[in-house]
Amino acid sequence: MDRAEIDENGKGRLFYGISSIRSCAPVKGQQDVFLLETEAALERSTQLSPLPGQFYLLRSHRSSVALDRPISVYHAEESAADASGARTVKLQFLILKKGRGTQELCSLLPGDKIDLIGPLGNTFSLPEGIAAQASSRPEICIAGGGIGVAPVANFAASLPAASYDFYACFRSGSYGLEHISPASLTLTTDDGSEGIRGMLPDVLTAAKVREAGYKVILACGPTPMLAYIKGVAEACGIPCFLSMENHMLCGVGACLGCTIPTSRGNLRVCKDGPVFDANILNFEKPAPRRKPLPQGQQPDLSVTIAGVRFQNPVMAASGTFGFGQNYRGFFDVTKIGGICGKGVTLQPREGNSGQRIVETPAGNINSIGLQNPGIPHFIGHELPEMLKLSPAVTIVNLAGSDIESYVEGARLIDATEAPMIELNISCPNVSAGGMAWGTKPDIAAQVVSAVRAATTKPLMVKLSPNAPDLVAVAMACTEAGADALSLINTIQATAIDIESGKPVFQRIRAGLCGPAIKPIALRMVYDVVEAMNRLPPEKRIPVVGMGGIERWQDAVEFIMAGAAAVQIGSAKFCNPAVMVEVIEGLRSFMQSHGYADIGAMCGIAQQPAP
């Protein structure tokens, strides 16, 4: 249906504003499906109310996610217009609690606020010649699977009673069927809790379509279900219209981020859809699902890096965990894989003066300046306490400003029981005018080689993301004697005080960390592992990934990119138990996806060399 997007006065016809939640609660018999009700106040008679198949963009007004979530309208009721043409549309949405955005929406209470944009997209409609009239043998077949029931149920409710047959498929129980009046309702559940035990192919086949005399199929649901329905419609030679979904940015067709491949080229789900003629859709064959580990078998989370065994691949990143004692009041820190202590230098340091922390969206900028008690004090006081936290592996983070201080620090640590050294080459190189040691391959190799000669301990080199060619630096460190690499350190950033008109930090530039840098860190880990894999096997060394990890899913991504283990830093500042949660999340994921050990999924995302 073509509806002009501006009225005669040039004003937009869509709604964008803040709405109040009327109610939000799980539907009966479901734990992860919620019915959210809100309303949109349409101030002008020209503003549009939703049609079946359309969607809105929703987001909690106070949200930790950046993007709105596209949610199909399940039910809408419009009030009578007042003298000015203003009216209110009560909107209901069925929401599957899945990711962070939908979790926020499903946690809202009456009176809470949401950002609301819509109605968006096209609508369900019937082809010419298809009759929507009550019949014992209706020509219209409507199918919904899971949360996909919402838009097709909304469309069904707009048709005359008994003018269609409805097929609804769920994992367990049922929902979203309150407003429909089909001639026949066929219900399936995976577990047999309602209706017929089974899935859509058990009740809707090409033979069934021919026998029933259906002349059109309209559907929404999981992609495999839609691909199946397209095949059935093609076999029967009847039109079919499917409601698709994809990740979205703008929702209005401007960004081209939600396109899907079709026989007519890439089309936008938000603007050209979400309802498409099935004839033009291209469905890829789904990847086979992994089977879980046999019942009773537990995955092995242990990893070995540079000859050192870690009970699991989750470590505390340097600079965020002190020397292992600060977080003991929250959880048993001996349960994590390793502890990278606060960076230590040969001589004590007071760190940077002035403001040290600025909060940013999804992270922070910090300028601590390696404040530490010095290596001699550390060896006599902090290191013994760190070692008591075994089996969590103690890793000494060694920093310095010149070759001599690095070498002497390594020599002193070499005489201790510390199992491993993490060499921080992001520190300013005094002899090179303050440039970090890790920004150029030859300079990085120089310090790694010198420290390698001063210690027999396993040497993990921590790389700076600010290097113009990080892969070249990584390869130079590998050649110079590193036993492992860890990356990334913080990304150079700055902040301005708009009241004073001056930089916040005395050194102007500081380090950005937090979830905001995770995609960059993941790409850099992927690049370094990719380059490492081009070396002969005997020259390859393990990579430990870090940067913005805050959930177990993040850790899985890094490991699949090729990281042998991960370090977690700033996420602990708002969730002290995050490392334990990541460990348990990894364990559950490996169990459910059949990964017997970390090595079974390490690097599987790496593409074969051409």
Salt bridges, closest charged atoms under 4 A:
GLU5 OE2 - LYS271 NZ 2.25
ASP7 OD2 - ARG44 NE 3.74
GLU37 OE2 - ARG22 NE 2.68
GLU39 OE1 - ARG22 NH1 3.15
ASP68 OD1 - ARG59 NE 3.12
GLU77 OE2 - HIS75 NE2 2.96
GLU77 OE1 - LYS90 NZ 3.33
GLU78 OE2 - ARG87 NE 2.58
ASP115 OD2 - ARG59 NH2 3.73
ASP115 OD1 - HIS61 ND1 2.75
GLU139 OE2 - LYS215 NZ 3.12
GLU234 OE2 - LYS230 NZ 3.79
ASP272 OD2 - ARG268 NE 3.22
GLU382 OE1 - HIS377 ND1 3.22
GLU385 OE2 - LYS388 NZ 3.07
GLU408 OE2 - ARG411 NH2 2.23
ASP483 OD2 - ARG452 NH1 2.56
ASP527 OD2 - ARG523 NH1 2.98
GLU530 OE1 - ARG534 NH2 3.84
GLU550 OE2 - ARG100 NH1 2.59
ASP554 OD1 - LYS518 NZ 3.27
GLU557 OE2 - LYS518 NZ 2.44
GLU584 OE2 - ARG587 NH2 3.49
